[in-house]
Amino acid sequence: MIDFQRYLLIAAVAALSLMLLIEWQKFEVSSPTTTQSSASTAIAPTTSNDNNDLPAITSNSEIDDIKSDTNTKVKHITVQTDVLDIKIDLHGGDIIYAGLPKYTASLESEDPFVILENNDTRNYIAQSGLIGNNATDTSKGRPYFSAKSASYAISEDSDTLNVDLYYKYSDTVTITKRFELSRGEYLIQVKYLIDNKSDDTFQASFFGQLKRGNSDDPSVNDDGGMFAMKPFIGVAYATNEDLYKKSTFSKMQDKPVKATVNGGWIGIVQHYFVSAWVPTPDSVNELSTIVTQQNMNIARVTSAAVTVAPQSQGTISASFYTGPKDQYSLQEISPGLELTVDYGWLWWIAQPLFWLLTKIHSVLGNWGFSIIGVTILVKAAFFQLNQKAFTSMANMRKFQPKLAEIKERYADDRQKQSQAMMELYKKEKINPLGGCLPMVVQMPVFISLYWVLMESIELRHAPFVLWIHDLSAMDPYFVMPLIMGLSMFIQQRLNPAPPDPMQAKIMQWMPIVFTFFFLFFPAGLVLYWVVNNTLSIIQQYIITKRIEKKESGLATR
């Protein structure tokens, strides 16, 4: 039989490596594809009209891809708040650009991160309109709105900003498309104010959709080469049965989303940021997706028809969010929207870790020191478990000669070798599994923290000290991964040497293998592992010296 403890330790390390690779692979497989999609049956036959993929006015069920007018003569207006810088196309009233002044495009740049844009590099816009009996957006064209100004900005003495676009539907019906923005908020209220002075009812349904091409995620840094992080990018939505479901763009081609929900929401998720349409919670809405012949991915919500009686006014509205994946803000907007901060299947561990991380940060004010604080608290939670494990490993050290003797004596008889080793373990009250247990137990915590550091917008561009300017990116000089490898080597030297030569060689390579993997991991995660290893070394050293001192005292008697 073999050395249980050593092989189980190897198995634990291998399992941790496998889990890390699996989590990393989840990020990589989720990047958008650029393959040509097949024609969808939901797309109406095209014509020579430039607006051939505009919505049909006959029903709410199917809306084809809406193309914004690319004519340079078409005007747009600019709107600025303290957290949003947007552009609205007057042809259709679509948001064709959204910059986030509070978030820079990169660590080296002062330019705002751009989440929505419509150019040669990226096509990602938010569209909305009215369809149905009295549609403003039809297969024949879209409305041209007018505005009183070419630019709007929230004033210093106000917390709100209303931007009104005007459209004359008929001689007796006028429509105002209003964008309501608030200071410090990424949520925009989009309202159609219907003034029906006719003798007939006005009936229409709101639709809002996000249209995105297959360009890469601009929030992802590709400096890691083949190991560069490629997180999930695709559509997410809420149904009556599930508050959070998601689908990649490639999956949408074969299995489009189609659901009827009470309230709900639908959006496009990328790393750190999300855009989503959120209809009124008391309405019945249709959620759907389409991949067009032009390879445009569309996520859409269509609300139930609203009727405005003759000689009266009415409102048709929805909310639109475009900004950071701040889970505490998102959970206030719509149930399940905060789950776009996706911690994976270990969310039940990751969520408390994130809460703990934010609480420590509120005191320390530095995310790096907050990670250290979380590491210390996690280590304290496992203190007794580690204490028993390290005591077991320290006791194993003094019995290494006896174990080596047993292996040599019964080298040709594995059964007798196993029996002799088990008798020794039983006689000396040694738990061969003791040294492996802490690593096995802490693996879910480590993976959960991995997701927290990967997904939390708070860690993006968060500095630590000295050369670490971004805890969400890899160490630019690879200093911390090398320190981590050294700490693993020291920790290994404190453990009893495995009697089996093959096991010894495997263990000697472990620090090197882990160092290689950690070269490309976020600096915040490497920081956690360095601190965790350092605390383990200190605890293990103290326990070993205590046992050696105790044995020395007994020997002198």
C-alpha positions as CSV (number, residue, x, y, z in Angstrom):
1,M,0.0,0.0,0.0
2,I,1.1,3.6,-0.5
3,D,1.7,6.6,1.8
4,F,-1.9,7.8,2.2
5,Q,-1.1,11.3,3.4
6,R,1.4,12.1,0.7
7,Y,-0.7,10.8,-2.2
8,L,-3.9,12.5,-0.8
9,L,-2.0,15.7,-0.5
10,I,-0.9,15.4,-4.1
11,A,-4.5,14.6,-5.1
12,A,-5.7,17.7,-3.2
13,V,-3.1,19.9,-5.0
14,A,-4.1,18.4,-8.3
15,A,-7.7,18.9,-7.6
16,L,-7.1,22.6,-6.8
17,S,-5.2,23.0,-10.1
18,L,-8.0,21.3,-12.0
19,M,-10.6,23.5,-10.4
20,L,-8.6,26.6,-11.3
21,L,-8.3,25.5,-14.8
22,I,-12.0,24.7,-15.1
23,E,-12.9,28.2,-13.8
24,W,-10.4,29.8,-16.1
25,Q,-11.8,27.7,-19.0
26,K,-15.3,29.0,-18.2
27,F,-14.0,32.5,-18.8
28,E,-12.3,31.5,-22.1
29,V,-15.2,29.7,-23.8
30,S,-17.6,32.5,-23.2
31,S,-16.1,35.0,-25.6
32,P,-18.1,36.0,-28.7
33,T,-17.7,34.2,-31.9
34,T,-17.5,35.7,-35.3
35,T,-19.0,32.9,-37.4
36,Q,-21.7,33.8,-39.8
37,S,-25.1,33.1,-38.5
38,S,-27.8,31.5,-40.6
39,A,-31.0,33.4,-41.4
40,S,-33.5,33.4,-38.6
41,T,-37.1,32.6,-39.4
42,A,-38.0,35.6,-37.2
43,I,-36.4,38.0,-39.7
44,A,-38.8,39.3,-42.3
45,P,-37.8,39.1,-46.0
46,T,-35.5,42.0,-46.9
47,T,-36.2,44.7,-49.6
48,S,-34.2,47.4,-51.2
49,N,-35.3,49.8,-48.5
50,D,-32.5,51.0,-46.2
51,N,-34.8,50.3,-43.3
52,N,-35.7,46.8,-44.5
53,D,-35.3,45.3,-41.0
54,L,-37.5,47.7,-39.1
55,P,-40.3,46.4,-37.0
56,A,-43.6,45.4,-38.5
57,I,-46.6,47.3,-37.1
58,T,-49.0,44.4,-37.1
59,S,-48.1,42.8,-33.8
60,N,-45.8,42.7,-30.8
61,S,-44.6,39.2,-31.4
62,E,-41.7,39.7,-33.8
63,I,-39.5,42.8,-34.3
64,D,-36.7,42.5,-36.8
65,D,-33.3,44.2,-36.5
66,I,-33.6,48.0,-36.4
67,K,-30.9,49.8,-38.2
68,S,-29.9,53.3,-37.1
69,D,-29.5,55.8,-39.8
70,T,-25.8,56.1,-40.8
71,N,-26.4,59.3,-42.7
72,T,-23.9,61.8,-41.4
73,K,-26.5,64.6,-41.7
74,V,-28.7,62.9,-39.1
75,K,-28.2,64.9,-35.9
76,H,-27.7,63.6,-32.4
77,I,-27.8,65.3,-29.0
78,T,-25.4,64.9,-26.2
79,V,-26.4,64.4,-22.6
80,Q,-24.1,64.6,-19.5
81,T,-24.5,63.8,-15.9
82,D,-21.8,63.2,-13.3
83,V,-21.7,59.4,-14.2
84,L,-23.0,59.2,-17.7
85,D,-22.0,60.8,-21.0
86,I,-24.5,59.7,-23.7
87,K,-25.5,60.5,-27.3
88,I,-29.0,60.1,-28.6
89,D,-29.8,59.8,-32.3
90,L,-32.7,61.9,-33.2
91,H,-33.6,59.4,-35.8
92,G,-35.4,56.9,-33.6
93,G,-34.3,58.3,-30.3
94,D,-31.7,55.5,-29.8
95,I,-28.8,55.7,-27.4
96,I,-25.8,55.3,-29.7
97,Y,-23.1,56.1,-27.2
98,A,-22.6,55.8,-23.5
99,G,-19.4,56.7,-21.7
100,L,-18.7,56.2,-18.0
101,P,-16.6,59.1,-16.6
102,K,-16.1,57.4,-13.2
103,Y,-14.4,54.5,-14.9
104,T,-11.4,55.0,-17.2
105,A,-10.8,52.9,-20.3
106,S,-7.5,51.6,-19.0
107,L,-5.2,52.1,-16.1
108,E,-2.9,54.3,-18.3
109,S,-5.8,56.4,-19.9
110,E,-7.8,59.2,-18.6
111,D,-10.5,58.6,-21.2
112,P,-13.9,57.3,-19.9
113,F,-14.8,53.7,-20.4
114,V,-17.2,53.4,-23.3
115,I,-19.9,50.8,-22.9
116,L,-22.2,51.7,-25.9
117,E,-20.8,52.9,-29.2
118,N,-21.5,52.7,-32.9
119,N,-18.4,52.8,-35.1
120,D,-16.1,50.7,-37.2
121,T,-14.6,49.0,-34.1
122,R,-17.8,48.2,-32.1
123,N,-21.6,48.3,-32.7
124,Y,-23.4,48.2,-29.4
125,I,-26.5,50.4,-29.0
126,A,-29.7,50.7,-27.1
127,Q,-32.9,51.1,-29.2
128,S,-36.5,51.7,-28.2
129,G,-39.8,52.6,-29.8
130,L,-43.5,52.0,-30.1
131,I,-45.1,49.2,-32.1
132,G,-48.7,48.0,-32.5
133,N,-51.8,49.6,-33.9
134,N,-50.4,53.1,-33.6
135,A,-46.7,52.4,-34.1
136,T,-44.1,55.1,-34.5
137,D,-41.5,52.5,-35.6
138,T,-42.5,50.6,-38.7
139,S,-41.0,48.6,-41.5
140,K,-41.3,51.8,-43.6
141,G,-39.2,54.0,-41.3
142,R,-38.6,55.4,-37.9
143,P,-39.6,58.7,-36.4
144,Y,-37.4,61.8,-36.6
145,F,-37.5,63.6,-33.3
146,S,-36.7,67.2,-32.6
147,A,-35.1,68.7,-29.5
148,K,-34.8,72.2,-28.1
149,S,-31.0,71.9,-27.7
150,A,-28.1,70.0,-29.1
151,S,-26.6,69.3,-25.6
152,Y,-27.9,68.8,-22.1
153,A,-26.1,68.6,-18.8
154,I,-27.2,68.2,-15.2
155,S,-26.9,71.5,-13.4
156,E,-24.9,71.8,-10.1
157,D,-28.0,72.8,-8.2
158,S,-30.2,69.9,-9.5
159,D,-30.2,66.2,-8.9
160,T,-32.3,65.3,-12.0
161,L,-32.3,66.0,-15.7
162,N,-35.1,65.6,-18.2
163,V,-34.3,65.4,-21.9
164,D,-37.4,65.7,-24.2
165,L,-37.6,64.7,-27.8
166,Y,-40.7,65.7,-29.8
167,Y,-42.5,63.9,-32.6
168,K,-45.8,64.9,-34.3
169,Y,-47.5,61.6,-34.9
170,S,-50.5,63.3,-36.6
171,D,-52.3,66.6,-36.5
172,T,-54.1,65.5,-33.3
173,V,-51.5,63.3,-31.6
174,T,-48.1,64.4,-30.4
175,I,-45.5,62.3,-28.7
176,T,-42.7,63.3,-26.3
177,K,-39.9,60.8,-25.8
178,R,-38.5,61.7,-22.4
179,F,-35.2,60.5,-20.9
180,E,-35.1,61.0,-17.2
181,L,-31.6,60.9,-15.6
182,S,-30.5,61.4,-12.0
183,R,-27.3,62.5,-10.4
184,G,-25.1,59.5,-9.5
185,E,-27.4,57.0,-11.2
186,Y,-26.8,54.8,-14.2
187,L,-30.5,54.0,-14.5
188,I,-32.4,56.0,-17.2
189,Q,-36.2,56.3,-17.3
190,V,-37.4,56.2,-20.9
191,K,-41.0,57.5,-21.2
192,Y,-43.3,58.1,-24.2
193,L,-45.8,60.8,-23.2
194,I,-48.8,60.5,-25.5
195,D,-51.0,63.5,-26.0
196,N,-54.1,62.2,-27.8
197,K,-56.3,65.0,-28.9
198,S,-58.0,62.8,-31.5
199,D,-61.4,61.2,-31.3
200,D,-59.9,57.7,-31.6
201,T,-58.0,55.6,-29.1
202,F,-54.2,55.4,-29.4
203,Q,-52.8,52.0,-28.8
204,A,-49.1,50.9,-28.9
205,S,-46.6,48.7,-27.1
206,F,-43.2,49.7,-25.9
207,F,-40.1,47.7,-27.2
208,G,-36.6,48.1,-26.0
209,Q,-33.6,46.2,-27.4
210,L,-29.9,46.0,-27.2
211,K,-28.1,45.4,-30.5
212,R,-24.5,44.2,-30.4
213,G,-22.0,42.8,-32.8
214,N,-19.4,40.2,-32.1
215,S,-16.5,42.5,-31.2
216,D,-14.4,41.7,-28.2
217,D,-15.1,42.9,-24.7
218,P,-13.3,46.3,-24.3
219,S,-13.0,45.8,-20.5
220,V,-10.7,42.8,-20.9
221,N,-7.0,43.2,-21.0
222,D,-5.2,40.9,-23.4
223,D,-1.7,41.3,-22.0
224,G,-1.8,37.7,-20.8
225,G,-1.6,36.4,-24.3
226,M,-3.0,32.8,-24.5
227,F,-3.8,33.1,-20.8
228,A,-5.6,36.4,-21.2
229,M,-8.9,36.4,-19.4
230,K,-12.0,36.1,-21.6
231,P,-15.0,36.3,-19.4
232,F,-18.6,35.6,-20.2
233,I,-20.2,37.9,-22.7
234,G,-23.8,37.3,-23.8
235,V,-27.4,37.8,-22.9
236,A,-28.8,37.5,-19.4
237,Y,-32.5,37.7,-18.4
238,A,-35.0,37.0,-15.7
239,T,-38.1,34.8,-16.0
240,N,-40.9,33.9,-13.6
241,E,-39.2,30.7,-12.8
242,D,-35.6,31.8,-12.6
243,L,-34.2,35.2,-11.6
244,Y,-31.1,34.7,-13.6
245,K,-30.5,32.9,-16.9
246,K,-27.9,33.5,-19.5
247,S,-27.0,32.5,-23.1
248,T,-23.9,33.1,-25.2
249,F,-24.4,34.8,-28.6
250,S,-23.4,31.6,-30.4
251,K,-26.0,29.6,-28.4
252,M,-28.7,32.2,-29.4
253,Q,-28.3,31.2,-33.0
254,D,-29.6,27.7,-32.4
255,K,-31.7,28.3,-29.4
256,P,-33.1,31.9,-29.2
257,V,-34.6,33.1,-26.0
258,K,-38.4,33.5,-25.9
259,A,-40.3,34.0,-22.7
260,T,-43.4,35.7,-21.3
261,V,-42.7,37.2,-17.8
262,N,-44.3,39.4,-15.2
263,G,-41.9,42.3,-15.0
264,G,-38.5,40.8,-15.7
265,W,-35.5,42.2,-17.5
266,I,-33.1,41.4,-20.3
267,G,-29.6,42.7,-21.0
268,I,-26.2,42.1,-22.4
269,V,-23.5,41.2,-19.9
270,Q,-19.8,41.7,-20.2
271,H,-16.9,41.8,-17.8
272,Y,-17.6,44.4,-15.0
273,F,-20.4,46.1,-16.9
274,V,-24.0,45.4,-18.0
275,S,-26.7,47.1,-20.1
276,A,-30.3,46.0,-19.5
277,W,-33.9,47.0,-20.3
278,V,-36.2,46.8,-17.3
279,P,-39.9,47.1,-18.1
280,T,-42.4,48.2,-15.5
281,P,-42.8,45.4,-12.9
282,D,-46.6,45.3,-13.1
283,S,-46.7,44.5,-16.8
284,V,-46.6,41.3,-18.8
285,N,-43.7,41.4,-21.2
286,E,-42.2,39.3,-23.9
287,L,-38.4,38.6,-23.8
288,S,-36.7,37.4,-27.0
289,T,-33.4,37.3,-28.8
290,I,-32.4,37.2,-32.5
291,V,-29.2,36.8,-34.3
292,T,-29.6,38.6,-37.6
293,Q,-28.2,37.8,-41.0
294,Q,-25.7,40.6,-40.4
295,N,-24.4,38.9,-37.3
296,M,-26.0,41.3,-34.9
297,N,-27.1,39.9,-31.6
298,I,-30.4,41.4,-30.3
299,A,-31.8,41.1,-26.8
300,R,-35.3,42.5,-26.7
301,V,-38.3,43.2,-24.4
302,T,-41.8,44.0,-25.7
303,S,-44.4,45.2,-23.3
304,A,-48.2,44.7,-23.4
305,A,-50.2,47.3,-25.4
306,V,-51.2,50.5,-23.6
307,T,-54.4,52.3,-24.7
308,V,-54.7,56.0,-24.5
309,A,-58.4,57.1,-24.6
310,P,-59.5,59.9,-27.0
311,Q,-59.0,63.5,-25.7
312,S,-56.6,62.3,-23.0
313,Q,-52.9,61.7,-22.1
314,G,-51.0,58.5,-21.4
315,T,-47.6,57.2,-20.6
316,I,-45.7,54.2,-22.0
317,S,-42.4,53.6,-20.2
318,A,-39.5,51.4,-19.2
319,S,-36.1,51.7,-17.5
320,F,-32.7,51.3,-19.1
321,Y,-29.5,50.6,-17.1
322,T,-26.0,50.9,-18.6
323,G,-23.1,50.9,-16.2
324,P,-21.0,48.9,-13.7
325,K,-22.1,45.6,-12.2
326,D,-22.6,47.1,-8.8
327,Q,-24.6,44.4,-7.2
328,Y,-26.0,46.4,-4.3
329,S,-27.3,49.0,-6.7
330,L,-28.6,46.5,-9.2
331,Q,-30.6,44.6,-6.6
332,E,-32.6,47.7,-6.0
333,I,-33.6,48.0,-9.7
334,S,-35.0,44.6,-10.4
335,P,-34.9,41.1,-8.8
336,G,-32.1,39.0,-10.2
337,L,-30.3,41.9,-11.9
338,E,-27.6,41.8,-9.2
339,L,-26.9,38.2,-10.3
340,T,-25.2,39.5,-13.4
341,V,-22.3,39.6,-10.9
342,D,-21.9,35.9,-11.5
343,Y,-20.0,34.0,-8.8
344,G,-20.7,30.6,-10.3
345,W,-21.9,27.6,-8.3
346,L,-20.0,28.6,-5.2
347,W,-22.0,31.9,-4.9
348,W,-23.1,30.9,-1.4
349,I,-19.5,31.2,-0.3
350,A,-18.5,34.0,-2.6
351,Q,-21.3,36.3,-1.5
352,P,-20.4,36.4,2.2
353,L,-16.7,36.8,1.2
354,F,-17.6,39.9,-0.9
355,W,-19.7,41.3,1.9
356,L,-16.8,40.8,4.3
357,L,-14.4,42.3,1.8
358,T,-16.5,45.5,1.5
359,K,-16.9,45.8,5.2
360,I,-13.1,45.6,5.8
361,H,-12.6,48.1,2.9
362,S,-14.9,50.6,4.5
363,V,-12.5,50.7,7.4
364,L,-9.1,50.3,5.7
365,G,-9.8,52.1,2.5
366,N,-7.5,49.9,0.4
367,W,-8.6,46.7,-1.4
368,G,-5.2,45.0,-1.1
369,F,-5.2,45.4,2.7
370,S,-8.8,44.3,2.7
371,I,-7.8,41.1,0.9
372,I,-5.2,40.6,3.6
373,G,-7.8,41.1,6.2
374,V,-10.2,38.6,4.6
375,T,-7.3,36.1,4.4
376,I,-6.5,36.5,8.1
377,L,-10.2,36.1,9.1
378,V,-10.5,33.0,6.9
379,K,-7.4,31.6,8.4
380,A,-8.7,32.3,11.8
381,A,-11.9,30.4,11.0
382,F,-9.9,27.3,10.0
383,F,-7.4,27.8,12.9
384,Q,-8.4,24.7,14.8
385,L,-8.5,22.5,11.7
386,N,-5.1,23.8,10.7
387,Q,-3.8,23.3,14.2
388,K,-4.7,19.6,14.2
389,A,-3.4,19.1,10.6
390,F,-0.1,20.8,11.3
391,T,0.3,18.9,14.6
392,S,-0.3,15.6,12.7
393,M,2.2,16.6,10.1
394,A,4.8,17.5,12.7
395,N,4.2,14.2,14.4
396,M,4.7,12.5,11.1
397,R,8.1,14.0,10.8
398,K,9.6,12.0,13.7
399,F,8.1,8.8,12.4
400,Q,9.6,9.1,8.9
401,P,12.6,6.8,9.7
402,K,10.2,4.1,10.9
403,L,8.0,4.5,7.8
404,A,11.0,4.3,5.6
405,E,12.1,1.2,7.4
406,I,8.7,-0.4,6.9
407,K,8.8,0.5,3.2
408,E,12.3,-1.1,2.9
409,R,11.4,-4.2,4.9
410,Y,8.2,-4.9,2.9
411,A,9.3,-3.5,-0.4
412,D,8.1,-6.6,-2.3
413,D,4.9,-7.1,-0.3
414,R,2.5,-4.1,-0.5
415,Q,-0.1,-5.7,1.6
416,K,2.2,-6.3,4.5
417,Q,3.7,-2.8,4.0
418,S,0.2,-1.3,4.3
419,Q,-0.7,-3.3,7.4
420,A,2.5,-2.4,9.1
421,M,2.0,1.3,8.4
422,M,-1.6,1.2,9.6
423,E,-0.5,-0.4,12.8
424,L,2.1,2.3,13.3
425,Y,-0.5,5.0,12.6
426,K,-2.9,3.4,15.1
427,K,-0.2,2.9,17.8
428,E,1.1,6.4,17.6
429,K,-2.4,8.0,17.1
430,I,-1.4,9.5,13.7
431,N,-4.1,10.6,11.2
432,P,-2.6,10.2,7.7
433,L,-5.4,12.3,6.3
434,G,-4.7,15.2,8.7
435,G,-2.3,17.1,6.5
436,C,-4.6,17.0,3.4
437,L,-7.8,18.1,5.1
438,P,-7.1,21.9,5.4
439,M,-6.2,22.2,1.7
440,V,-9.3,20.2,0.7
441,V,-11.6,22.3,2.9
442,Q,-10.1,25.6,1.8
443,M,-10.3,24.8,-1.9
444,P,-14.0,26.1,-2.2
445,V,-13.0,29.2,-0.3
446,F,-10.1,29.8,-2.7
447,I,-12.2,29.3,-5.8
448,S,-15.0,31.5,-4.4
449,L,-12.5,34.3,-3.7
450,Y,-11.2,33.8,-7.3
451,W,-14.7,34.6,-8.6
452,V,-15.0,37.6,-6.2
453,L,-11.8,39.1,-7.5
454,M,-12.7,38.3,-11.1
455,E,-16.2,39.7,-11.1
456,S,-16.2,42.6,-8.6
457,I,-16.1,46.0,-10.3
458,E,-14.7,47.4,-7.1
459,L,-11.4,45.6,-7.7
460,R,-11.0,47.0,-11.3
461,H,-8.0,49.3,-11.4
462,A,-7.8,49.1,-7.6
463,P,-4.2,49.9,-6.4
464,F,-2.4,48.1,-3.6
465,V,1.1,49.3,-2.8
466,L,4.4,50.0,-4.8
467,W,4.2,48.4,-8.3
468,I,0.7,46.9,-7.9
469,H,-1.6,49.4,-9.5
470,D,-4.4,47.0,-10.4
471,L,-5.4,44.1,-8.2
472,S,-7.6,42.7,-10.9
473,A,-4.7,42.3,-13.4
474,M,-1.6,40.2,-13.2
475,D,1.5,41.4,-11.5
476,P,3.4,43.3,-14.2
477,Y,6.8,42.2,-12.8
478,F,5.7,38.8,-11.6
479,V,7.1,39.5,-8.2
480,M,4.2,38.2,-6.1
481,P,3.9,34.9,-8.1
482,L,7.6,34.3,-7.4
483,I,7.1,35.1,-3.7
484,M,4.1,32.7,-3.7
485,G,6.3,30.0,-5.2
486,L,9.0,30.6,-2.6
487,S,6.4,30.4,0.2
488,M,5.2,27.1,-1.2
489,F,8.8,25.8,-1.3
490,I,9.3,26.9,2.4
491,Q,6.1,25.3,3.4
492,Q,7.1,22.1,1.6
493,R,10.4,22.0,3.5
494,L,8.5,22.2,6.8
495,N,6.6,19.1,5.9
496,P,8.0,15.6,6.4
497,A,9.8,14.4,3.3
498,P,7.9,11.6,1.4
499,P,9.7,8.3,1.6
500,D,8.8,7.4,-1.9
501,P,11.2,8.9,-4.5
502,M,8.5,9.5,-7.1
503,Q,6.3,11.3,-4.6
504,A,9.3,13.4,-3.6
505,K,9.9,14.5,-7.2
506,I,6.2,15.3,-7.7
507,M,6.2,17.5,-4.6
508,Q,9.4,19.3,-5.6
509,W,7.7,20.3,-8.8
510,M,4.5,21.6,-7.2
511,P,5.9,25.1,-6.3
512,I,7.2,25.5,-9.9
513,V,4.0,24.4,-11.5
514,F,1.9,26.7,-9.2
515,T,4.2,29.6,-9.8
516,F,3.7,29.2,-13.5
517,F,-0.1,29.2,-13.2
518,F,-0.1,32.2,-10.8
519,L,2.0,34.3,-13.2
520,F,-1.2,35.1,-15.1
521,F,-3.6,35.3,-12.2
522,P,-4.9,38.6,-10.8
523,A,-2.5,40.2,-8.3
524,G,-5.3,40.2,-5.7
525,L,-5.7,36.4,-5.9
526,V,-1.9,35.9,-5.7
527,L,-1.8,38.3,-2.7
528,Y,-4.4,36.1,-0.9
529,W,-2.4,33.0,-1.6
530,V,0.9,34.6,-0.4
531,V,-0.7,35.8,2.8
532,N,-2.4,32.4,3.3
533,N,0.9,30.5,2.8
534,T,2.8,32.9,5.1
535,L,0.3,32.4,7.9
536,S,0.5,28.7,7.4
537,I,4.3,28.7,7.5
538,I,4.3,30.7,10.8
539,Q,1.7,28.4,12.4
540,Q,3.4,25.3,11.2
541,Y,6.8,26.4,12.3
542,I,5.5,27.3,15.8
543,I,3.8,23.9,16.1
544,T,6.8,22.0,14.9
545,K,9.2,23.8,17.3
546,R,6.8,23.2,20.2
547,I,6.6,19.5,19.5
548,E,10.4,19.3,19.1
549,K,10.9,21.2,22.4
550,K,8.5,18.9,24.1
551,E,10.3,15.8,22.8
552,S,13.6,17.3,23.7
553,G,12.4,17.9,27.3
554,L,11.2,14.3,27.5
555,A,14.5,13.0,26.2
556,T,16.5,14.8,28.9
557,R,14.5,13.3,31.8
